[in-house]
């Protein structure tokens, strides 16, 4: 059976993106880049909502991404990707397929098969839906030592209690802390 993990960075006050989709506040230095490159080598299937997909697809396939973070760019471009959207008409990023309906049912079906694990990047509305459906196996949050005055929270709109158990931590020299959880 495949596992589903959420990997997101967020602020001390719970925002995973700032106003106007801003993520420039994230402290992504050399150490964090090496960690991300290592994660990209896992060859997990990457799951996105439309907004995160459009942001990622506009950057990772570019020469700038290959210059700035070659290991991560190679992994992102090579990986199988699924984007969930009812409004997107097509996908242009290599190895990407589009799922328009019953995202919970589709992920449940995928989880019951053997193969690569799956990871959700960004995509707050998708994370909330998957958390409420109880289909997330692991949560990994990189907490930046910054607070924002506006943005989107990771579990916006959640209507059920989500109990988690801390399974691992990592402290980066930048002050970013990685917290890993699994549902109770």
C-alpha positions in Angstrom: 0.0 0.0 0.0 1.1 3.5 -0.8 1.5 6.2 1.8 0.4 9.7 1.6 2.5 12.5 3.1 2.0 16.2 3.3 5.1 18.4 3.1 4.7 22.1 3.6 6.5 25.1 5.0 4.7 27.6 7.1 5.1 30.5 9.4 4.9 30.5 13.2 1.3 31.7 13.0 0.3 28.9 10.6 0.4 30.5 7.2 1.7 28.4 4.3 1.5 31.3 1.9 1.2 35.0 2.4 -1.0 37.6 0.8 -1.1 37.3 -3.0 0.4 33.8 -2.9 3.7 35.1 -1.5 6.2 32.5 -0.3 9.3 34.7 -0.4 9.3 34.6 3.4 10.5 31.0 3.5 14.2 30.6 4.5 15.4 28.2 1.9 19.1 28.2 2.3 21.8 25.6 1.4 20.8 23.1 4.2 17.1 23.3 3.3 17.9 22.9 -0.4 19.9 19.8 0.3 17.1 18.4 2.4 14.6 19.2 -0.5 16.9 17.6 -3.1 17.1 14.5 -1.0 13.3 14.4 -0.8 13.0 14.9 -4.5 15.1 11.8 -5.1 12.4 9.7 -3.4 10.5 9.7 -6.7 7.2 10.0 -4.9 4.1 11.0 -6.9 3.6 14.7 -6.3 0.0 15.8 -5.7 -1.0 19.5 -6.2 -4.1 21.6 -6.2 -4.4 24.0 -9.2 -2.8 27.1 -7.6 0.3 25.2 -6.4 0.6 23.3 -9.6 0.5 26.6 -11.7 3.2 28.1 -9.4 5.4 25.1 -9.5 5.0 24.5 -13.2 6.0 28.1 -13.9 9.3 27.7 -12.1 10.7 24.1 -12.0 10.9 23.4 -15.7 12.9 26.6 -16.3 16.7 27.2 -16.8 16.6 29.4 -13.7 15.4 26.5 -11.5 18.1 24.2 -13.0 20.7 26.8 -12.2 19.4 27.7 -8.7 18.5 24.2 -7.4 19.6 21.6 -10.0 18.9 18.5 -7.7 15.4 19.7 -6.8 14.6 20.8 -10.3 15.6 17.4 -11.8 13.5 15.6 -9.2 10.5 17.8 -9.7 10.6 17.5 -13.4 11.2 13.8 -13.5 8.5 12.9 -10.9 5.0 11.8 -11.7 2.6 14.6 -10.8 -1.1 14.7 -10.3 -3.0 18.0 -10.2 -6.6 18.1 -8.8 -8.7 20.8 -10.4 -12.2 21.3 -11.7 -11.2 24.4 -13.7 -7.8 23.6 -15.3 -8.3 22.5 -18.9 -4.9 20.8 -19.5 -1.4 20.3 -18.0 1.8 21.2 -19.8 4.4 20.1 -17.3 6.0 16.8 -18.2 4.7 13.6 -16.4 1.5 15.4 -15.1 -2.0 14.2 -15.2 -5.2 16.0 -14.3 -8.0 14.6 -12.1 -11.2 16.7 -12.1 -13.6 14.7 -10.0 -13.8 12.6 -6.8 -10.3 13.4 -5.6 -10.8 11.6 -2.3 -12.0 8.5 -4.1 -9.1 8.6 -6.5 -6.5 9.0 -3.8 -8.1 6.1 -1.8 -7.9 3.9 -4.9 -4.2 4.9 -5.4 -3.4 4.2 -1.8 -4.7 0.6 -2.1 -2.3 -0.2 -4.9 1.4 -0.9 -4.8 3.8 1.6 -6.1 5.4 4.9 -5.3 4.3 6.8 -2.3 2.6 10.2 -2.7 3.4 13.6 -1.3 1.2 16.7 -1.3 3.2 20.0 -1.7 1.4 23.3 -0.8 -2.2 22.9 -1.8 -3.9 23.9 1.4 -7.5 23.1 0.2 -6.3 19.6 -0.9 -4.6 19.1 2.5 -7.7 20.1 4.3 -9.9 17.7 2.3 -7.5 14.8 2.7 -7.1 15.5 6.4 -10.8 15.5 6.9 -11.1 12.2 5.0 -8.5 10.6 7.2 -6.3 9.6 4.3 -3.0 11.3 5.2 -0.4 9.0 6.7 2.3 11.6 7.6 2.6 15.3 8.0 6.0 17.2 7.6 6.0 20.9 8.4 9.0 23.2 8.0 8.3 26.0 10.4 10.0 29.3 9.6 10.8 31.7 12.4 8.6 34.4 10.9 5.0 35.6 11.4 2.8 37.2 8.7 -0.1 39.6 9.0 -2.1 37.9 6.2 -2.2 34.8 4.2 -3.7 31.3 4.0 -3.6 28.8 6.9 -2.8 25.2 6.2 -6.0 23.7 7.6 -8.4 26.5 6.7 -12.0 25.3 6.8 -11.2 22.0 8.7 -14.4 21.0 10.6 -13.0 18.0 12.5 -10.4 17.7 15.2 -7.1 16.4 13.9 -5.0 14.7 16.6 -1.3 14.1 15.7 1.7 12.5 17.3 5.2 14.0 16.9 7.5 11.4 15.2 10.6 13.3 14.3 12.2 16.8 14.4 15.1 18.5 12.7 16.6 21.9 13.3 18.2 23.8 10.5 21.0 26.4 11.0 18.6 29.1 9.6 16.3 28.6 12.5 13.8 26.6 10.4 12.4 23.6 12.3 11.1 20.5 10.6 8.2 18.8 12.6 7.0 15.4 11.5 3.7 13.9 12.7 1.4 11.0 12.1 -2.3 10.8 12.9 -3.3 9.2 16.1 
